[in-house]
Amino acid sequence: MEKGNLMVLVQPAELVIIGGAALGTLLIANPLPVVIQIFKGILAILGGSKFTKAYYLETLRMLLDLFNFARKAGMAKLEADVEDPHKSEVFKKYPKFMKDHHALDFVCDTIRMSLSGTISPFELDQMMELDMEVHHHQALVPISALTTVADALPGLGIVAAVLGVVITMGALGGPPEEIGHKVAAALVGTFLGILLCYGFFAPLAGMMTKMVDAEGQYYNALRTALLAFSKGSAPVLAVEFARRSIPAEYRPSFKDFEKATKGGGTAAVAAKAA
């Protein structure tokens, strides 16, 4: 808009200094698995969150089928399903859920402990809360690492700028155009460091945090359903507890849930509750 020359911002040396130092900071401060998780998290942002209303609805259907199967076939049959979920006829109907290995283990391990008969609902709830807390902390590790790199970028930009100023001092006495070019290159280092921090890496870390929070809300819905069922609630009532715990923007309506479960609506809720 101001008729400036955009090519002035193309300074490979400044990018090498800032980008190389940032990458070195990342690799020195974090083990390789954390670095891999950072890149996976960035790719996940590009793909969008999987925790949509449709995904929640499918999960509710899975829980209802699982709980109904336990009531009809007996707990012994359910134990076989949770011991080897990949051979379970119930879980096989929900391939999207089975792809989430941690969620699958979370449900199966919780039901397995509930079937042991040696744990109270309160202790089961504590166990699920502990599992969720550990998983949440682990998911935040790559985000913390990315935030640290983002915070370091303005400083690295200053480093690049200072090196540019040192080069400029050595060119004093030369043509004014050459000195102006070197000063501009030094200032671009500061500009790039701040821009990459506040305009790119910090927003990425913020979006990754929101995705981790969305995953935590999903596990909370699973926890609510499993706890209600372990307390003896009817299958459809236990799933309704889970539906009510879903955030409003992703929560399927009761009519959507009723339609998806083909008859698991108001009449069924009243009958099962009675």
N, C-alpha and C positions, 0 to 999 in steps of 0.2 A: 504493500500500500504506500509505503514511503519511498518507493523506487530504489530501494537498496539492492545491493548485489548479494544474492543468496549464496553464491559460491564462496563468499568470504567465510561462511560458517563451516565449509568443508576443510577441516584441518586434521589430516591423518595422524600427525604426530601427537596432537592433543588427545585424540581418541585412543591411540596406542597407550599413552601414559595412564589415562583415566581407566580405560577398559582393562588394561593389563593389571594395574594395581588392584582394581575391584575384584577381578577374577582370582588374583593371588590371595587377597584377603579372604575370599570365600573358601578357597581350597585349603588354606592354612588353618582356618578357624573351625572347619567342619569336616567330619568323615565323609567318605564318598557316598554312602547311602543317603545322607542328608542332602547332599548336592543333587543326587538323582531325584529325590523327592521334590526338590524345588522346581526342577524342570518339568516333572510330572504335574505338579500343581499349576504351573503356568499353562501347560497344554490343556489341563482340565478347565481352566477359565475360558479358553477359546472354545471348548466344546459345550460350555454351559452347565448349569447344575442339573443333576439327574433327579433331584428331590422335587418333582412337580406334583400337581394334583393327581395326575394319572398314576404316577409311581406310588403315591400314598394309597390310592384306591386299590391298586393291585396288591400292595402289602396287607391291607385290611382284609381283602378276600383270602389271601394266603393264611392269615392268622385264623380267620373264621373256619376255613376248611380244616386247618390243623386241629383246632379245638373241638370241632364237631366230630372229627375222626377219633379223637381221644375219648369222647363221650360214648360214641357208638361202638367202636372196636375194642375199647379198653386200654388202660394205661400200658399193658404189656406190649401191645401192638405199636403204640406210640414210641415206646422205648427203642424198638428196632429201627424206627424211622430216624430218630435223632442220633442213634449210634452210627448210622451210615446214611446221611441225608441224600447222597447222590443216587441211591437206589430206591429212595422213597417215592411212591406214586404221588404223594401230596406235593412234595417240593419240586418234583419234575415238571409240574404244571406252571411253575413260576421261574423260568430261566433267568430273568433279570435279577430276581432276588438271590438266586444261587451264585450269580457272578460276584456278589458282594460277600467275599469269604468271611470277613470279620462279622458282618451282620448275621450270616448263617451260623457261625460258631457261637455268637452271642445268644441266639435263640435256642440252639441245640444244647449248649452247655447249661443254660438256665433251666430248661425243661428236664435235662438229665439230673440236675441236682434236686429239682422239685420231686421227681419220681423216686428219689432215694428214700423219701419219707423221714429223713433225719434232720431236716432243716425247716424252720418256721418261715412264714411269709415275710416277717420282719428281717430275718437274716438273709433271705433270698434277695430282698430289696437292697440291703446293704451291699451284697455281693455284686449285683448289677450296677449299682452306683459306683463301686470301686472300679469295675471293668470300664465303665464309661469315662471315668475320670482319667484312668491311665491312657486310654485310647485318645482322649481329647488332648492330653498333655503331649503325647507323641506326635499328634497331627500338627501341633503348634510349633514344634521344633524347627522345621524348615521355614516357617513364616518368620520366626524370630531371627533366623540366619539371614533371610532376605532383607528384613528390616535393618539389621546391622550394616549390611552392605549399602543400603539406601542412605543411611545416616552418614556413612563414610564418604559418599560421592562428592558432596560440596567441598570437603577438605581435600580430596584428591584433585578436584578441579582447581583449588588454590595452588596445590603443588605444581600442577601443569602450568598455571599462570606465572608462578614465580620463576620456573625454568625458562618460560618465554621471555620474562623481563630480563633475566641474566643474559640470554642471547641478544636481546635488544641493546643492553648496555655495551656489549662488544661491538655493536654495529654503529655506535654513535660517531658522528662525523661523516657518515656516508650520505647517500641521497635521501632526501626526506621521504620519498615514496617507499623506499625499502624499510626505513625505520617505522613508518606508519603501518606497513604490512605486518611487521614483526609484533608491534604493540597490539594490533587487532587480533593476531593469532593467539597472543597471551591472554587477552580478555575472553576469547572464545572458550578457553579452557575452563575459566570460572563459570561462564554461561552454560556449558555442557554439563558440568558437574551438578549445578543446581537444577537444571532442567531434567536430567536423568533421575535425580533424587525425587523431586516433588511432582514431576510430570509423568513418571513411568514406574520406577521400582516401588515407591511408597504406595501408589494406588494399586499395584499388583498385590503387594502384601496385604493391603486392606481388603481386596476382593477375595483373596485366599482365606482370610480370617472369617469372612462372611460365609464362605462355603463350608468351613469347618463348623461354624455355628449351626448351619443348616443340617449338617450331618448329626450334630448333637441333638437337635430337635427331633430328628428321625428316630434316633436310638431311644429318646425319651418316650416316644409313642410306643415302640416295641416294649419297653420296660413297663409302661402302664398296662398294656394288655396282658403281659405275662404275669404281672403281680396280681391283677384282678382275677385271672383264671386260677392262679395258685391258691387264692383265698376262697375258691368255690363258686365264683360267679358263673352264670350261664355263658356259653361261648359268645352268643350275639351281644350280651351285655358287656362282656370283657372287651370285645372289639369296639363297642360303642364308647367305652371309657377311653380307648386309644384314639378314636376319631375326635373326641372332644379335646384331646391334648395336642392335636395338630395345629400349627399356626393358622390363623384365619385365612391368609392369602392362599394357602395350599390345601385347606381342609375341604374334602368332598362333602357335598350336602347330604342330608339324610336320604333324600330321594335318589341321589346318584348312587349312594351305597346300597340302598334297597334294590335299585334296578340291577346293579352289578352282581348282587348276591342272589337274585331271583327268588324273592319271597322271604328274605331275612329282614323284613321291615317292621312296621309298628306292631302288627298282630303277633309276629314272632317274638318281638321284644317282650310284649305283655305276657305271652304264654310262657316263655322261658323264665321270666322273672317271677311269675306266680309259681 
